[in-house]
Amino acid sequence: MTEASTLTGPLLHVVLFEPEKAGNVGNVARTCAVLGATLHLIRPYGFHLGDREFRRAVMDYLTGVELHQHDSWTDFQASLPAAARVWAFSTHATIYHTQAGFQRGDYLLLGPESRGLPVWLRDALPKLKLPQPGGGRSLNLSVAAGVAAFEAARQIEGW
């Protein structure tokens, strides 16, 4: 066990801005449960948390996830501690997620599946990208969140 794992509070926070697909959010919730990460959802959503697809994807993992729902970006911002570090994930970034130097309690922000984070939001935050050497389209939201969260956890815990 590393020194960082003895600290209180969540390892990290995964934040989904206006998520559209129930299945993706369910899968991200499962990742958060496995890592001990907190999940934040910022409205509006493209689904309801009671949807069959969401329940199927999340299975019984939601009981192990601290879930916070926010009515807007402004509402989410108001909930942040003063020293919070929010990292925006975007294909428009120039720095890879492996270069971030994540710290316990960091917030990893990912945008909606069909359009990513809006310009006004991603330009206001430090941006990171995931390598996609094959080109083409972007990774699925739940896959991107998993890659980002596990790298953050690896850096924090020293795996």
N, C-alpha and C positions, 0 to 999 in steps of 0.2 A: 504494500500500500504506500503510495507516495504521500508526501507532506500535503499536497493540494487536496487529496481525497479526504483528509481529516478536517477540512474546513467546513463550515456550515453553509447552507444554501445550495440551490441547484447547481449542478455541474455547468449547465448552460441553458439557454433559452432558444427555442426555435420559433420563429415568428412567420406566419403565413399571411400576407397582405391580400385580401379579397380572393381567397381560394375559390376555385370553380368546380372542382371534381371531388365528390364525396370519397371515392376510393383512394385518391391520393392523400387526402387529409387523414383517412383511416390508417394508411400505411405510415405516414409521418408520425401519427400518434403512437404506433407500435414501436417505431425507432426511439421516440422520446421515452417510452416506458422502459425499454431495454437499457438506455443510457442514464436514466434518472434525470432527464432534461424536462424542463417546463415547456409546454406548448401554448403559444398565443395565437389566436385567430382574430383577424381584423375584418369587420364587416364592410360591405355586404358579401355574403357567400353565394355561390351558385347552387346551393343545395340546403337541406335542413339536416341537423344533427340526428334526427330520427329516421332519416332515409335508410331503406333496406341496404343499399350499396355501401353506405357509411358503416352501418352496423356489421355487415359482412367483412369489410376490410379491417375494421378495428378489433373485431372479435371481443375478447374479454380484457384486452390490454388497456382500455380506457380507465379501468379502476386503478391502474398503476401510474396514471399521468396526472400531473397538476395542470389543469386546463383553465386558461383565462380567455374570455371573449371580450373584445373591445368594439364599441360601436363605430369607431373611426380611427384614422391615424392620430388625430389630435387627442382622442381618448387614450390611445396606447401611449403616446408620448407623456401624457400627464401621469401615467402609472410608473414611469421609469425612475429609478433612483438617480440621484444627481450625477454620479460618476459612471453611469451605464455606458457601455461600449456597444454600439449597434453597427454590425457589418452588413452591407447590402450586397447580395449576390446578383451579378449581372454579366451577360455576355459582353457588355460594353466596358468592363473593367480591364485594367492592364496588369494587375497584380494577382497572382495565383493564391488560392486559399491556403496553400502550404507555406506561404511566406508571411502569414498574418501575425503570428505570435499570439495566439488565442490565450485568454485568461479565464479563470473560473468566473462564471456568471455572465459571460458575453452573450449578446443577442445576435442570432443569425437570421437575417431577414430575406425572405424569398417572395417573389411576386406571383401573380396569377398565371395559370398555365398558358393561356392564349396570347398574353402580351407582355409578361414580365413586369418589372416595376416601372411606374411612370417616371418620366424624365425628371420632374420636379422633386421626386423622392430620392431617386438614386443619385442625383447630383448633389444632394444635401448631406450625403453620408459617405464614409470610406467604402469603396467598392472592391469586391473580390470576384474572381472568376474561377470556374472549374476548367481544367484542361479538356479540350474536345478535339484531339488531333485528327480525328476522322472527318472533321468538317460536317457539313450538312446541318440538320436541325439540332435544337437544344435537347438536353436530357429531360426526361420526365421529372415533374416536380418532386415526387416522392423519392426518386433515385438521387436527384441533386441534393435534396435535404439530407438524405442518409449519408452521402459522400461528405458533405460539408460538416455534418454533426460528428461523424466518426473521426474525421481529421481533427476537429476542434478538441474532441475528447482525448485523442491520442496525444496531442500537444500538451493538454492540461494535465493529464494523468501520467505522462511519460512512458507510454507503452512502447 
